[in-house]
Amino acid sequence: VIACSNKKRGLGDSKYNERREECETALAEIQKEMPIQTLGDLTEEQFEQVKSAIKDDVRRKRAKHAVYENQRTIKAVKALQENNIELFGQLMNASHVSLRDDYEVTGKELDTLVEQAWKVDGVIGSRMTGAGFGGCTVSIVKDEAVDAFIAQVGKAYKDKIGYAADFYVVEIGSGPCHL
């Protein structure tokens, strides 16, 4: 289920660029200690060993998100290949927590949608999608829980935020392929 927060866009573009610049600076600091090309070259363990090279706490959080999110993505691909949708959902949830706490791109609207989704029986995973600062969430919801999901999350969102979210029920596809 895609949930659209209906939040009007604000300073998202400048904040998005700010996050990118923070990661680039963190990368340059790490490169003084370790020969890497991108933050994605690091494992979680390597990041923990070299993170003290990043002199600013905020940049360290941004870089941590980039490294750990890359590792979560690798684990998510494996989980899908093994048909382990429960693990995939846990990785989605962990991704949102990192986007909220380390990358700081979620906001009260997206956090409300995701946190309310986590409370609904039949939700396998939920996280924001896109650049953040408004926009949408994506939740994997068991078929039999979709109606309850929309009702519960929709009510809680309107009660807390003051206006309604829109919900779109979609099917998971096989992804891009050659015709």
N, C-alpha and C positions, 0 to 999 in steps of 0.2 A: 504494500500500500504506500503510495506517495502521498505525503501530507504537505500541502503548501501553506506556509505561515501567513501569507498575505501581508507581510511586513513591507512597508515602502522602503526602497533602497536609499541608503544614505551615504556614509563615508566609506563604504565597503571597498571601493577600488583603491583608495589611498592606503587603507589599512592592509589590504592584501599585498600591495607593493612593499609596505613597511615590513611585513612578515618575510617576504622574499629577501629583502636587503639584510634583515637580521640573520637569516640562514646563511647568506653569502659571507657575511662578516665572520660568523661562527666557523664556517668552513675554512676561511683564510687563517683563522687562529689555530685550528686543528692541523692544517697543512704544515705549520711550523714544527709540529711534533711527529706527524705521520704522513707519508706520501700517498694521499688519496685524491681522486678527481672530484668526487661528489660525496655528500653526506650518506647517500645510499650505498656507498662502498663499505660502510661500517656495519658490523654486527652490533647487537645490543651490548655484548661483552666488551668489544673494542671501544665502543662509545663510553662505557663506564670507566674504562682505563684512561681515556684521553680527555674526558670532559672538563677536567680542571684547566686545560689550555684555554677554554672559553672564559674570558675574564668577567663577563657580565651575566648575572643570574637570568635575566630575561632572554638573552641570546642562547644561553644554555638550555632553557626550556624549549625554545623554538627548534633548536638542533635536535634535542631529545625527541621531540615529536616527529621530525623528519626521519630520523633513523629508525625509531620504533615503528612508525607507520609503514615504512618500507618493509620491515621484517614482518609486520602483521599481514601485509599484502601477500608476501611470499607464502606465509602460513595459510592464508585464505585460499590461495590458488590450490595448494595441496589439499586442504579440507574439501574443496569442491570436487577435485579429482577423485577423492576417496568417498564422495557422497556423504560427508560428515557435516550436515547442515547445522547441527547443534554447535559444533566448534566454530563454524563460519559465523553464526549469530553472536557467539561470545566475542569473536574478534571484531565484529561490527560495533558491539557495545563498548569494547575497550578503545576502539578508534574514536568514538564520540567523546569518551572521557578525556582522551588526550587532546582532541580538538578543543574541548572546553577548557581544560586546566593548563595545558602546555602551550598550545598554539593560540588559544583565546580568540576564536573566530565564531563562536556560536551565538551567544546572546540569549535573552530570556525567552524569546519566542521559540527558537529551535530547541533549547533545553527543555522547555515545557512539553513540547510535542514528544521528544524522545523519552523524557523521564516518565511521562504518563503512559507512553507505549510500553515501557518496561513493566508497568504494573498490571497489564492485561494478560490474562491467561491465554496461551496460544501464540504469543509473540516470541519469535525465535531470536530476533535481533533488530536493533534500530539505531540509526545514526543520521546526522545531518549529511547532506550531499551538496556538492558545488563549492563555491568559494566562501560561503558562510555569511555572517552578518545579515541574516534573513534568508529567504528562499525556502528550500524544501528539506524534508527528511524522507528517508526510505526505510521501511520496516518490512521484515519478512514475517508474515502472519499466516498461521494455519487457516485453511479455507473456512473451517467451522467457527473461527473466531473473528472473521472480518467484520461482521455487523456489530458485534460488541466492541471491537476495536474502534470503529468509526464513532459509535455512540459515546463511549467512555472518554476517549481522547478528545473528541470534538467538544463535549460538554466541559471537561476540565480546562481545555484551552480557552474557550470563550469566557468561562468564569474567571480565569486568572488574567488573561490578556485583554479582554474587553471586546473582542471581535472574533468572528468565526474563521477557522481554517477550512481549506478545501481538501477533499480526499479523492484520490484516484486509485481504483483497484486495477492492478496490472498483473500480467503473468510474467514469470521469469522465462526469458528466451534463451536460445542456445548461443547468442552472441553473434558477432560478425562472422561471415563466411564467404567463400568464393561461390559465385553462381556458375 
